[in-house]
């Protein structure tokens, strides 16, 4: 009788541990189920140059969303962002691809606009700033075409 109580206690402890690990892996991995929270916004860039799905979207250094997917539309890279529900983007906001540090990961920075109109869910950011291609810049410097 005493041994079965110990076995049940150990079983409950193991199950609670597995549930806690599952919860932490979902939260820390920033995995979202059923489309996640927020609303989608699309942006068309001439090139995404190393940007990946799951990269952060920031305004003034504060994360406001994530890159949901990257595809091709009309020979441009169409990036779908998932922006937090409480964040309202102006119609004339500017999206640009930046790098954290010198060779760090890529992220999207949104510079707010001054328009009164707000981009609706499934809307589109029309103003973009093309990413800097460091390889092209370096080759121009090396071969003296700067």
C-alpha positions as CSV (number, residue, x, y, z in Angstrom):
1,X,0.0,0.0,0.0
2,X,2.8,2.4,0.9
3,X,4.7,1.6,-2.3
4,X,1.7,2.5,-4.5
5,X,1.3,5.8,-2.8
6,X,5.0,6.6,-3.6
7,X,4.5,5.5,-7.2
8,X,1.4,7.8,-7.5
9,X,3.2,10.7,-6.0
10,X,6.2,10.3,-8.3
11,X,3.8,9.9,-11.3
12,X,2.0,13.1,-10.5
13,X,5.3,14.9,-10.0
14,X,6.6,13.7,-13.4
15,X,3.3,14.8,-15.1
16,X,3.5,18.2,-13.5
17,X,7.1,18.5,-14.6
18,X,6.2,17.6,-18.2
19,X,3.3,20.1,-18.3
20,X,5.6,22.9,-16.9
21,X,8.3,22.1,-19.6
22,X,5.7,22.1,-22.3
23,X,4.4,25.5,-21.1
24,X,7.9,27.0,-20.9
25,X,8.9,25.8,-24.3
26,X,5.8,27.3,-25.9
27,X,6.2,30.6,-24.1
28,X,10.0,31.0,-24.5
29,X,9.9,29.7,-28.1
30,X,7.2,32.3,-28.8
31,X,5.1,29.7,-30.6
32,X,1.6,30.8,-31.3
33,X,-1.4,28.5,-31.9
34,X,-4.4,29.2,-34.1
35,X,-2.9,32.2,-35.8
36,X,-1.7,34.0,-32.7
37,X,-2.9,37.3,-31.4
38,X,-2.9,40.5,-33.3
39,X,-3.7,41.3,-36.9
40,X,-1.8,40.7,-40.2
41,X,-0.2,43.4,-42.3
42,X,1.7,42.9,-45.6
43,X,4.7,44.7,-46.9
44,X,6.4,44.3,-50.3
45,X,10.2,44.7,-50.3
46,X,12.5,44.5,-53.4
47,X,14.7,42.1,-51.4
48,X,14.6,40.7,-47.9
49,X,18.3,39.8,-47.6
50,X,18.4,37.3,-44.7
51,X,15.1,38.1,-43.0
52,X,13.3,35.0,-41.7
53,X,9.8,34.0,-40.5
54,X,9.7,34.6,-36.8
55,X,11.9,37.7,-36.9
56,X,10.8,40.6,-34.7
57,X,8.9,43.8,-35.8
58,X,9.8,46.9,-33.8
59,X,8.9,50.5,-33.4
60,X,11.3,52.6,-31.4
61,X,13.2,49.5,-30.3
62,X,10.0,47.9,-28.8
63,X,8.8,44.6,-30.2
64,X,5.3,45.0,-31.5
65,X,5.0,41.8,-33.6
66,X,6.6,39.1,-35.6
67,X,7.2,38.2,-39.2
68,X,4.6,35.5,-40.0
69,X,5.6,34.5,-43.5
70,X,7.7,35.5,-46.5
71,X,6.7,34.8,-50.1
72,X,7.0,36.1,-53.7
73,X,4.5,38.4,-55.3
74,X,5.0,40.3,-58.6
75,X,8.8,39.6,-58.4
76,X,9.0,41.2,-55.0
77,X,9.3,39.7,-51.5
78,X,5.9,39.9,-49.8
79,X,6.3,39.8,-46.0
80,X,3.3,39.2,-43.8
81,X,3.6,40.7,-40.3
82,X,1.5,39.9,-37.3
83,X,1.2,43.1,-35.3
84,X,-0.2,43.2,-31.7
85,X,-3.8,44.2,-31.4
86,X,-3.2,47.4,-29.4
87,X,-0.8,48.8,-31.9
88,X,-2.3,51.1,-34.7
89,X,-0.1,51.7,-37.7
90,X,-0.6,54.9,-39.7
91,X,-1.1,54.7,-43.5
92,X,2.2,56.4,-44.2
93,X,4.3,54.3,-41.9
94,X,7.7,53.3,-43.3
95,X,8.9,49.7,-43.0
96,X,12.7,48.9,-43.3
97,X,14.8,45.8,-42.8
98,X,17.6,46.5,-40.3
99,X,20.4,44.4,-38.7
100,X,20.9,44.1,-34.9
101,X,24.6,44.9,-34.5
102,X,27.1,44.6,-37.3
103,X,26.4,41.0,-38.3
104,X,23.4,40.2,-36.1
105,X,19.9,39.0,-37.0
106,X,17.6,40.9,-39.3
107,X,14.4,42.5,-38.1
108,X,11.8,44.9,-39.4
109,X,11.7,48.5,-38.1
110,X,8.6,50.5,-38.6
111,X,8.9,54.3,-38.5
112,X,5.5,55.8,-37.7
113,X,3.9,58.3,-40.0
114,X,1.9,61.4,-39.4
115,X,-1.3,60.4,-41.1
116,X,-4.7,60.2,-39.4
117,X,-5.7,57.1,-41.4
118,X,-4.9,53.7,-39.8
119,X,-3.9,50.6,-41.7
120,X,-6.8,48.1,-41.2
121,X,-6.3,44.3,-40.5
122,X,-5.0,42.6,-43.7
123,X,-3.9,46.0,-44.9
124,X,-0.6,46.9,-46.5
125,X,2.3,49.2,-45.6
126,X,3.1,51.0,-48.9
127,X,6.3,52.9,-47.9
128,X,9.4,50.7,-47.7
129,X,13.1,51.4,-47.3
130,X,15.3,48.8,-49.2
131,X,17.8,46.9,-47.0
132,X,21.5,47.7,-47.3
133,X,23.3,44.9,-49.1
134,X,26.7,44.7,-47.3
135,X,28.2,42.3,-49.8
136,X,27.5,44.7,-52.7
137,X,28.8,47.6,-50.7
138,X,32.0,45.8,-49.7
139,X,32.7,44.7,-53.3
140,X,32.3,48.3,-54.5
141,X,34.7,49.5,-51.8
142,X,37.3,46.8,-52.7
143,X,37.2,47.4,-56.4
144,X,37.3,51.2,-55.9
145,X,33.8,52.1,-57.2
146,X,32.7,54.1,-54.2
